[in-house]
Amino acid sequence: MGRSGLSRRGALTGAMGLGVGLPVLSACGQGDTTTTASDPTPTGAGAVQPSPPAAGATPVAPAGGFASTGDIPVGGGGVFEEQQVVVTQPTAGEFKGFSFVCTHSGCPVNQVTDEILCPCHGSRFSLADGSPTAGPASSPLEPIELVINGDSISLA
C-alpha cells in the first residue's frame, strides 16, 4: 500500500465501477431528474427512490419485500430501480405495480407525482392502470403483479 492509503486494488475497483456506471447514466441523455411526489429534490445519479415515509418513521423494507406499504403515498407512488417496477397507491389500500420501462422508447420512468412520468420525451401514465395520459407513448405500462403481505411489498 502506498503513502496515500489507497491500494491498487481499490483504485482499479473504483475505475471499473465508473466504466460500468457511465454508459448506464448516459443511456437516456437527460441527466438525473429523479424526484418523488413529496420530495421534488433530485436524489443523485441513478438513484430512484420512493417517497419518504411520514416524519419520524424509519423507511425499512419488511422481511421478504423490497418496500413497505408506508413508503407509497396515497395518490402517488415510488420507482424501484433495482426491481424495475413502479408501485402506486391510487386509492387508500390499493397498490398497483407497473414496469418502469416507458412504452415509447424504452427509457426508465423516474418520477411519480399524481402521474407516472418519463423524462425522455414527456410521456405520462395513469397511477390506476398505467395507461398513457400524455404522449408520445400510446401503450400502457406493463402491469407487474405485486404481493402485499402485511406492510411488505414484494414481486409475485
C-alpha positions in Angstrom: 0.0 0.0 0.0 1.4 3.4 -0.9 1.6 6.6 1.1 -1.8 7.8 0.1 -3.6 4.8 1.8 -5.3 3.8 -1.5 -4.4 0.3 -2.7 -4.0 -0.5 -6.3 -7.0 -2.9 -6.0 -9.1 -0.1 -4.5 -8.2 2.2 -7.3 -8.9 -0.4 -10.0 -12.2 -1.3 -8.4 -13.3 2.3 -8.4 -12.2 2.8 -12.0 -14.1 -0.3 -13.1 -17.2 0.9 -11.3 -17.0 4.2 -13.3 -16.6 2.3 -16.5 -19.7 0.3 -15.9 -21.8 3.1 -14.5 -21.1 5.8 -17.0 -22.8 4.1 -20.0 -25.9 3.5 -17.8 -26.0 7.1 -16.7 -25.9 8.4 -20.2 -28.4 6.0 -21.7 -31.2 8.5 -21.8 -29.1 11.5 -22.2 -31.3 13.6 -19.9 -29.3 13.9 -16.7 -30.7 12.9 -13.4 -34.1 14.4 -12.5 -35.2 11.8 -10.1 -37.9 13.2 -7.7 -40.8 11.9 -5.8 -44.3 13.2 -5.1 -43.4 14.6 -1.7 -39.7 15.4 -2.3 -39.1 17.4 -5.5 -35.3 17.3 -5.0 -33.1 15.2 -7.3 -31.7 12.2 -5.4 -28.5 11.6 -7.2 -27.1 9.8 -10.3 -29.1 6.7 -11.0 -30.8 6.6 -7.6 -34.6 6.3 -7.8 -36.3 6.3 -4.5 -39.9 6.0 -3.3 -41.5 8.9 -1.5 -40.2 9.2 2.1 -42.3 7.9 4.9 -44.1 10.2 7.4 -42.0 12.3 9.8 -40.4 10.2 12.4 -40.8 6.9 10.6 -37.9 4.8 9.6 -38.0 3.5 5.9 -37.2 -0.2 6.2 -38.4 -2.8 3.8 -40.1 -5.6 5.7 -38.5 -9.1 5.6 -39.1 -10.6 2.2 -40.1 -7.4 0.4 -38.4 -4.6 -1.4 -40.6 -1.9 0.1 -43.1 -1.1 2.8 -46.7 0.0 2.1 -45.9 3.1 4.2 -43.4 4.1 1.6 -46.1 4.6 -1.0 -48.3 7.7 -0.6 -52.0 7.6 -1.4 -52.4 9.3 -4.8 -48.7 8.8 -5.6 -46.1 6.1 -5.8 -42.4 5.2 -6.0 -40.0 3.9 -8.6 -37.8 1.0 -7.6 -34.9 0.8 -10.0 -33.4 -2.5 -8.7 -36.8 -4.3 -9.2 -37.6 -2.3 -12.4 -41.0 -1.6 -11.0 -43.2 1.4 -10.3 -45.6 0.9 -7.3 -48.6 3.2 -7.0 -51.4 3.6 -4.5 -54.2 5.3 -6.5 -56.6 5.0 -3.6 -56.0 4.1 0.1 -55.0 0.4 0.4 -55.0 -0.3 -3.4 -51.4 -1.0 -4.6 -50.6 -1.3 -8.3 -47.3 -2.4 -10.0 -46.1 -1.5 -13.4 -42.9 -2.0 -15.4 -40.7 1.1 -15.1 -39.9 0.9 -18.9 -41.7 3.6 -20.9 -43.6 2.1 -23.8 -42.5 4.9 -26.2 -38.7 4.4 -26.4 -37.7 2.2 -23.5 -36.4 4.8 -21.1 -37.0 4.2 -17.4 -39.7 6.3 -15.8 -38.1 8.2 -12.9 -40.8 10.1 -11.1 -44.3 9.6 -9.7 -46.4 12.6 -8.8 -50.2 12.3 -9.5 -49.0 10.5 -12.6 -46.0 8.3 -13.6 -43.6 10.4 -15.6 -41.0 9.5 -18.2 -38.2 12.1 -18.5 -37.1 11.2 -22.1 -40.0 12.6 -24.1 -42.6 13.6 -21.6 -44.9 10.6 -21.6 -47.2 10.4 -18.6 -49.1 7.4 -17.3 -52.1 6.8 -15.0 -51.5 5.7 -11.4 -54.5 3.4 -11.6 -53.9 1.4 -14.7 -50.6 2.5 -16.3 -52.4 3.9 -19.4 -50.8 6.8 -21.2 -52.4 10.2 -20.2 -49.9 12.2 -22.4 -47.8 11.1 -25.3 -45.8 10.3 -27.2 -46.4 6.9 -25.6 -49.6 5.3 -26.9 -49.4 1.9 -25.0 -49.9 1.4 -21.2 -47.0 0.4 -18.9 -46.9 -3.4 -18.5 -48.6 -4.5 -15.3 -46.5 -6.2 -12.7 -48.1 -8.4 -10.1 -47.3 -7.5 -6.5 -47.7 -9.4 -3.3 -48.8 -7.4 -0.3 -48.2 -9.3 2.9 -48.9 -7.1 5.9 -46.8 -4.0 5.3 -44.4 -5.8 2.9 -44.5 -5.3 -0.8 -42.7 -7.9 -3.0 -42.9 -9.1 -6.6 -45.1 -12.1 -7.3 
